[in-house]
Amino acid sequence: MEIVNQTNTEIFNLPLWSAPFGQVLLDNIDYNSKVKTVLDIGSGEGFPLLELSQRFGSKTKFYGVDIDKTSIKYLDEIIAINQISNIVILNESAEKLTFNDNYFDLIVSNNGINNVDNTAKAINECARICKINGDFIFTFNLFDTYSQFYSIFNKVLFEHKLFKEIDSIIEHRNKKRPSLEIIKTHLLNAGFGIIDVINSSFNMCFSNGTAFFNHYFIKKYFLPDWDNILKEFGKKLIMEEIKSELNYISKDKYLKFGVPFVCLKCKKSGI
């Protein structure tokens, strides 16, 4: 997908991982002209923030927050090149935002809320800065993401009697992919009413285990956490065994890893 400014041919990037989540999010936003202030939490390299700025138009003010300075620098350059005047990017944590109370008409997050250190605190901050009757719409992937892969991961760990590491993997998955019920509890405690729950999913397919481990997204966003859990127990050996298992399985059929996710539409109550 390309989003092209009318006066410039610069192309805005759309990360493949973000696209399925973001499309569902975009489809569930009320593009009402009364929306004047919008916040994107975990804005990354600009999707869906840049797309939203185009859909709402220049009269709506947009803010993006992220803790990754490299992504912020990239996004600021894209905004400058395309002469976009209604977006401001800030280097802030979702758990401690500098905006005034009751400031935003709409808050969105595309698979970002589940990647903060303290989800409950981040949701409370969203409630603080969201206007009464303002909307909070966000996506997050669920625990069963890549469950086919993790079953093999746990099998190899079990064979090496790395039982604590199995527990650490489960703990890591629970932290990154909290259950829908936990998120609902945080929302209700913060003062958000849940308007709709949209369940969806997509697949990521790979020809074999080698391709999986060499994929840029796996190397950047998954391997560091796995390596950290296995740092004292021959992580190279473990990963090679997992790769071999995946390569063996893929001799008969390519690998297909499911990514179930949810889009939640919420509204801040007046209580």
Disulfide bonds with the S-S distance in Angstrom:
none
